[in-house]
Amino acid sequence: METPKSKLRKQKLKYQQTVNKNVILGTIIATFIACVPFLFNLHESVPNEKVWNTFLFTYTSGYYESANVAMWILTGKLIPFLLLCIWFFTCRHWWYHALLVPIVMYIFQILSLFNDDQRFIDELTFVYLLPIMAIVIPSVYLIRAQIFNRLNEVDQSVQDLEDEFKIKPTTLWGRIKQYF
């Protein structure tokens, strides 16, 4: 049988491990965000030629006729996409699902960037976003309506009601799993 002291030690150890994981994850995220200006300028190291050969791969620019231009456009889409993903997975507000709309928009733009047959990257993005927006926007509105209905019925603050709607998974896999 466990003694109260051994239970307390186990709880402290588990708490310390959780704190350590959070500190490491927070450090990685903060470092990435701090490096965004450097990452955005990575396209400057790409040659201004149609074919870009590296030891890992060979990229041939079709429509843009310059690997540098294609990578400049890619970084202009990829960096905001990654920042939105960080915001989506770390946001604790009830409206965080609304971030799915720009995330999906950037995914579509990044994928269409590599389609050499397409002439304009951002031309039909709205058409592909409609089904996602048809789900996300009413969902966010319904959650908002529930919050304000409860606010009128119960004597709670808006913060208390937002806390009720927060989903707090404990692991990164749990956070990813709750969205799919």
Secondary structure, 3 states (H helix, E strand, C coil): CCCHHHHHHHHHHHHHHHHHHHHHHHHHHHHHHHCHHHHHHHHHHCCCCCEEECCCCEEECCCCCCHHHHHHHHHHHHHHHHHHHHHHHHCCCCCHHHHHHHHHHHHHHHHHHCCCCCCCCCCCHHHHHHHHHHHHHHHHHHHHHHHHHHHHHCCCCHHHHHHHHCCCCCCHHHHHHCCC
